[in-house]
């Protein structure tokens, strides 16, 4: 029994869906998108985003609906599926009391957003646990403000410093100065918060460089 290798074109449709899902993961976790995608919820999300257009191609080909130009059809099904998922339709317009128009818009995009949030929120939980372990393992001991100064100095080495890092540190320092709690506990608490800020803004690959 021979295997019809034309079904492999479904992988192209799958790839389009997977890349679209990866774009959503990157938008949510720009500095740590790879590790987010490698979590169980992240991997499941990407696989299901790719599987739907892949299955659609396989069904259409298997039923004989498409038999030629398979590369173009596979690519078109992947792109078309994403276009359908992101579409919305105007259902109703009504005037606002103060002027203007209220529009009721619904469509597959609402379902896609719910679906994304279902998985991406689960990624948050997994990532939070891993982030805590990473920060505790790699964050150097020391005085909170001294560590802030070190990170700021090291950030100047980068041609393109991590966006928002300096502002986030300034905010932390201001909160630290306004906090009147017990000094030792306060230092430890803000030291950890600094670690989370650096991890979020700069990513794991730059974490140790900024604290070195």
URQUIWO-V89196 format. One record per residue. N is the residue number from 1. PSI is psi in radians with two decimals (NA if undefined). OMEGA is omega in degrees with one decimal (NA if undefined). D_FIRST is the distance of its C-alpha to the first C-alpha in Angstrom with 2 decimals. Layout:
BEGIN
n=[N N]
psi=[PSI PSI]
omega=[OMEGA OMEGA]
d_first=[D_FIRST D_FIRST]
END
This chain:
BEGIN
n=[1 2 3 4 5 6 7 8 9 10 11 12 13 14 15 16 17 18 19 20 21 22 23 24 25 26 27 28 29 30 31 32 33 34 35 36 37 38 39 40 41 42 43 44 45 46 47 48 49 50 51 52 53 54 55 56 57 58 59 60 61 62 63 64 65 66 67 68 69 70 71 72 73 74 75 76 77 78 79 80 81 82 83 84 85 86 87 88 89 90 91 92 93 94 95 96 97 98 99 100 101 102 103 104 105 106 107 108 109 110 111 112 113 114 115 116 117 118 119 120 121 122 123 124 125 126 127 128 129 130 131 132 133 134 135 136 137 138 139 140 141 142 143 144 145 146 147 148 149 150 151 152 153 154 155 156 157 158 159 160 161 162 163 164 165 166 167 168 169 170 171 172 173 174 175 176 177 178 179 180 181 182 183 184 185 186 187 188 189 190 191 192 193 194 195 196 197 198 199 200 201 202 203 204 205 206 207 208 209 210 211 212]
psi=[2.09 2.66 2.28 1.85 -0.21 -0.38 -0.35 -0.34 -0.36 -0.43 -0.51 -0.77 -0.73 -0.77 -0.68 -0.79 -0.73 -0.76 -0.61 -0.69 -0.69 -0.60 -0.68 -0.71 -0.74 -0.67 -0.60 -0.63 1.24 -0.54 -0.14 0.68 -0.59 -0.85 -0.55 -0.73 -0.44 -0.08 2.85 -0.82 -0.67 -0.80 -0.70 -0.72 -0.82 -0.72 -0.72 -0.60 -0.64 -0.58 -0.65 -0.92 -0.53 -0.77 -0.69 -0.76 -0.80 -0.70 -0.79 -0.68 -0.76 -0.54 -0.09 0.08 -0.66 2.36 -0.18 2.94 0.85 -0.60 -0.82 -0.69 -0.73 -0.75 -0.76 -0.66 -0.72 -0.84 -0.74 -0.68 -0.75 -0.64 -0.71 -0.77 -0.58 0.07 2.69 2.76 2.42 2.06 -0.54 2.52 2.41 2.48 2.46 2.61 -0.68 0.14 2.72 -3.10 2.30 2.28 2.27 1.92 2.22 2.81 -3.05 -0.45 -0.61 -0.73 -0.69 -0.75 -0.76 -0.76 -0.78 -0.83 -0.61 -0.77 -0.74 -0.52 -0.64 -0.61 -0.69 -0.79 -0.79 -0.76 -0.65 -0.72 -0.77 -0.65 -0.73 -0.79 -0.75 -0.82 -0.79 -0.58 -0.63 -0.18 2.17 2.66 2.87 -3.10 2.36 -0.88 -0.61 -0.68 -0.66 -0.78 -0.73 -0.79 -0.75 -0.74 -0.75 -0.55 -0.47 -0.30 -0.54 2.39 -0.65 1.56 2.61 2.23 2.30 -0.03 -0.85 -0.74 -0.72 -0.67 -0.73 -0.70 -0.72 -0.77 -0.73 -0.72 -0.67 -0.79 -0.55 -0.17 2.14 0.32 3.06 2.25 -0.79 -0.83 -0.67 -0.77 -0.76 -0.71 -0.79 -0.48 -0.79 -0.72 -0.64 -0.74 -0.74 -0.67 -0.79 -0.71 -0.73 -0.74 -0.57 -0.33 2.89 -0.64 -0.44 -0.05 -0.95 -0.54 -0.74 -0.45 0.02 NA]
omega=[-177.7 178.7 179.5 -176.7 178.3 176.8 -179.9 175.6 177.2 178.8 177.5 175.3 177.9 -177.4 179.0 178.4 -179.9 179.9 176.7 176.2 179.0 176.5 178.3 178.2 -179.8 179.6 -179.1 -176.8 -172.6 -177.6 -174.8 -173.2 -177.6 -179.7 176.1 179.6 -177.6 173.8 179.0 177.3 -179.7 178.6 178.9 179.3 -178.5 -179.6 -179.5 177.1 179.1 -174.5 -175.0 176.4 177.0 178.3 179.6 178.0 -177.6 179.6 -179.0 178.4 -179.0 -179.7 -179.9 -179.4 175.5 -177.6 -179.2 -178.4 -171.9 178.9 -179.3 178.4 179.9 177.9 -179.4 179.1 177.9 -179.8 -179.5 178.8 178.6 178.4 177.8 -178.6 -175.6 -177.2 174.9 -175.6 177.2 -177.9 -173.6 171.9 177.5 -178.5 174.6 179.3 -178.5 -177.0 -178.3 -174.8 170.5 -179.8 174.6 -176.2 179.3 177.5 -179.9 -179.6 177.8 178.1 178.8 179.1 178.0 -178.9 178.2 -177.5 -179.9 -178.8 -175.3 174.4 176.1 175.8 178.5 -178.3 179.4 -178.0 -179.5 179.1 179.6 179.7 178.5 178.9 -178.6 -177.6 180.0 -178.3 -169.9 -178.8 179.8 175.8 176.2 179.9 -176.6 -176.6 177.3 177.4 177.0 179.1 179.8 -179.6 179.7 179.2 -179.0 -179.9 -180.0 179.4 -175.7 174.5 174.6 -177.7 179.3 -176.1 174.7 -176.0 -177.8 -179.9 -179.7 178.3 178.0 178.3 178.1 -179.7 178.5 178.3 177.9 -178.5 -178.6 -178.1 -176.5 -178.3 -176.2 -169.4 -176.4 179.2 179.3 -179.9 -179.3 -178.9 -178.5 174.4 177.5 179.4 175.5 177.8 179.3 178.9 -179.9 178.8 -178.1 -174.3 -172.4 -179.5 -176.8 -175.4 -179.3 -173.7 -175.7 176.9 -178.0 179.6 -175.9 NA]
d_first=[0.00 3.80 6.70 9.65 12.47 15.06 15.10 16.92 19.86 20.48 21.92 24.69 25.67 25.55 27.83 30.33 30.70 30.99 33.64 35.57 35.63 36.77 39.56 40.77 40.83 42.74 45.22 45.98 46.04 46.90 48.14 45.53 42.39 40.04 41.19 41.18 37.54 36.74 38.23 36.07 37.27 36.89 33.32 32.40 34.12 32.36 28.87 29.55 31.11 28.01 25.49 26.99 26.58 23.14 22.03 23.95 22.04 18.60 19.92 21.46 18.50 16.12 18.84 19.20 22.70 22.21 20.17 22.45 24.68 22.31 24.43 27.54 26.06 24.76 28.22 30.00 28.28 29.27 32.81 33.13 32.15 34.82 37.30 36.80 37.26 40.45 41.95 44.99 46.92 50.66 51.42 55.17 58.25 61.60 64.87 66.04 69.64 70.73 68.99 65.54 62.34 60.03 56.42 53.82 50.47 47.22 43.53 40.23 42.10 44.07 40.95 39.58 42.91 42.88 39.34 40.29 43.50 41.75 39.73 42.29 45.06 43.01 42.65 46.46 46.85 44.53 46.10 49.61 49.09 47.65 50.40 53.09 51.79 51.55 55.04 56.68 55.16 55.94 59.02 62.16 65.21 68.40 70.50 68.66 70.71 70.49 66.68 66.84 68.95 66.57 63.54 65.53 66.64 63.18 61.72 64.06 62.11 59.09 59.15 57.58 58.77 56.62 57.39 59.66 60.29 64.01 64.64 62.85 64.90 68.12 67.37 66.76 70.02 71.94 70.58 71.41 74.99 75.43 74.11 77.02 75.10 75.64 75.15 72.91 70.47 70.59 69.78 66.75 65.48 65.83 64.49 61.20 61.26 61.74 58.69 56.57 57.99 57.17 53.63 53.09 54.70 53.70 50.54 49.86 49.72 53.35 54.75 56.12 57.35 59.46 60.96 61.57]
END
